[in-house]
Amino acid sequence: MAGAGNAGEGAGADSAARVRDLQALLNHHSALYYEGRPEIPDADFDDLLNELKALETRHPELVHPESPTQRVGAPPDDTVFAPVRHDPPMMSLHNALDVTELRAWNERVHRALAVGRDRPPAGRPALPGTEEACPAESAEAATEEAAAAEDAGPGDYTVELKFDGLAISVRYVDGVLVRAATRGDGRTGEDVTHSVRTIADIPIRLSGPAPPILEVRGEVILRLSTFDRLNARRIERGKKSYVNPRNAAAGSLRQKDARVTAERGLSFWCYQLGYAEGGPAFGSHMQTLDWLASLGLPVNEHAACLHDLAAVEAHVADYERRRHEFDYEFDGLVVKVDDLALQTQLGVDAKAPRWAVAYKFPPEERSTKLLDIEVSIGPSGQATPFARLEPVFVGGVTVATATLHNEDQVAAKDVRPGDTVIVRRAGEVIPEVVGPVLSERPDGSEPWSFPRDCPVCGEALQRAEGISATQCVNYSCPRQIRGRIEHFVGRAAMDIEFLGERNIDRFVTEGLLKDVVGLYSLDFEQIEQMKGFGKISVNNLRQSIEASKQQPLSRLLFALSIPEIGQVNAQMLAAAFGDIENIQEADDEALAEVEGFGPIIAASVRAWFDDAHNRGLIEGLRAAGLRMEAEQPGGEGEGEQLPQTLAGMSVVVSGTLEVFSRDGAKQAILARGGSAPGSVSGRTTALVVGADPGASKLRKAESSGVPVIDEAAFQQLLETGQLP
């Protein structure tokens, strides 16, 4: 027995050594495979992996969390993906669709950087209208200095491939992967850690000295060779093949069962440092990429640092020609200001960083037969023509319908049923009809005419003078009722679960629901008696509707289907005015001052709130208990709340302040419980004025008896809640 025991110990030591060797071999070959340089056939790799699995099964004490076998993932997860907050947000990118737009972006960068360089140095104050403005300086020297400031550019550019995949963030603590999340809406994504752990070229443990906390951003993709093998296997099993690698990658990542994700062979490219605590200091974006690569993260080898825009343009043209030579898809290149300090100086806007732009390759085009032109009615009643097409594969998807935008566009393009038309997948999202192939137009073809009546309710369609959109103005049109409710309950709006299109259709058809206000007075006892419902499902629906009352004002504004108000504009509107009553009272001028708005959007918002039915809708939602105020900074998850010295007060800021930026002043007001609308009204507590205030605001304050205070008095108001 003793001899057997000794033999067992010897066999155990050998097994431990073999496990370590197999783990190292498999990790090595996995890395080569995802670099496109495999050294062994797939079957040999599978044999090594099966041997390791067998050894770990016999000796479970040898299983290590970083073993290649553990990448297969956890058992199926029956819960929904948990939300993950991105800090800083994962922003989008502005697009440049051609070289002209790329140059325009570069000029904006130059101008923005020049602003900070043309201020007179200390001790040489500019005094307009006096001879002392530039003492002891010649006009020639001043001209040279101004020219130098104008010519001062962003220095080097980093240019990277714009991968056609799914953006994610990956977080490491003490060098170990602890969390991964999709981009989602940029601020909140979905926790997909269980799936990301199965992606072989994302290290579970970083190599080299890693900071205590590191978050990186990158793109999950499916290589074309892997995609072809995946589809071949699906066809062999009698399943429908995937249409394109991007969709297959996205669907694979969001699997609840990580073992399914592991079978798909996803890849990853890291393109950005999101956050590092205790990491080294860097001066350029390219340095961060090199550092991330040194930690074992996969950084694409085609990232390049270029010294001027001419080199960038040549680089873009080269990769546009070569785009089909690669084993993965990319739909353009991302151009970034390389200097991190200049990135900070340039900052971001509501949607994207100003220091980067995505140069998009021209979208693919195909020709097909236009079978018919039909009209759809949207949630707000807009009648939109669309083309019914003979299905065509374009831009990576099979397209059977395409937008025609509006009546004027149909007339301008002169497309007609029966035409052969050119179809483009515009922006690689929404297919559109570019125009007809006139040489193939059938004899006797007649121009298409916009219908006079709504195809849903039969009421006359209307088109206001000077407006391109045609509307069904029947507020009771069934399509509008259903559409408004569908939009209102959507995930990006009020996020009411258990109320899909089918149930909305049933509730509207049976008279249970006539508008969005009716959601908050549904007869749940009657619903419980309907087929397909029971106590549990009805209770889930009731709780979801009740929870929606706590959604912030920005979501409510988006949910109301106000023309021109998407998610970003809704956030800007809520932040600018603080509560819905201030928005209702704001004039066109005040609305136009909201970041990203202008007169057209302002007029659309003003018209919506002027409508008596919409005002009644707001009052109904207010009575139902929905939140009508913006979220306050310093709330949940943002530390201790500041004293609410401005609770119930409305403070308007105009002009340039010395201590506060315009946005900083508004945030200071909101953080103390006040509202910061963009216009003065009879409810305004005070108007804070800095340099060059708006004349209309001053006139309104004086005529309404609203106190006008300077920045010092404003600081006192913030601290004490009292006017001087």
Buried (B, 14 or more C-beta within 10 A) or exposed (E): EEEEEEEEEEEBEEBBEBBEEBBEBBBEBBBBBBEEEBEEEEEEBEEBBEBBBEBBEEBEEBBEEEBBBBBBBBEEBEEEBEEBEBEEBBBBBBBBBEBEBBBEBBEBBBEBBBEEEEEEEEEBEEEEEEEEBBEEEEEEEEEEBEEEBBEBBBEBBBBBBBBBBBBBBBBBBEBBBEBBBBBBBBBBBBBBBBBBBBBBBBBBBBEEEBBEBBBBBBBBBBBBEBBEEBBEEBEEEEEEEBEBBBBBBBBBBBBBBBBBBBBBBBBBBBBBBBBBEEBEEBEBBBBBBEBBBEBBBBBBEBBBBBEEBEBBBEBBEEBEEEBEEBEBBBBBBBBBBBBBEBBEBBEBEEEBBBBBBBBBBEBBEBBBBBBEBBBBBBBBBBBBBBBBBBEBEBBBBEBBBBBBBBBEBBEEBBBBBBBBBBBBBBBBEEBBBBBBEEEEBEEEBEEBEBBEEBBBBEBEBBBEEEEEBBBBEBEEBBBBBBBBBBBBBBEBBBBBBBBEEEBBBBBBEEEBBEBBBBBBEBEBEEBBEBEEBEEEBBEEBBEBBEEBBEBBBBBBBBBBBBBBBEBBBBBBBBBBBBBBBBBBBBBBBBBBBBBEBEEEBBBBBBBBBEEEEBEEBBEBBBEBEBBBBBBBBBEEEEEEBBEBBBEEBBBBBBBBBEEBEBEEBBBBBBBBBBBBBBBBBEBBBBBBBBEEBBEBBBEBBEEEEBBBBEBEBBBBBBEEBEEE
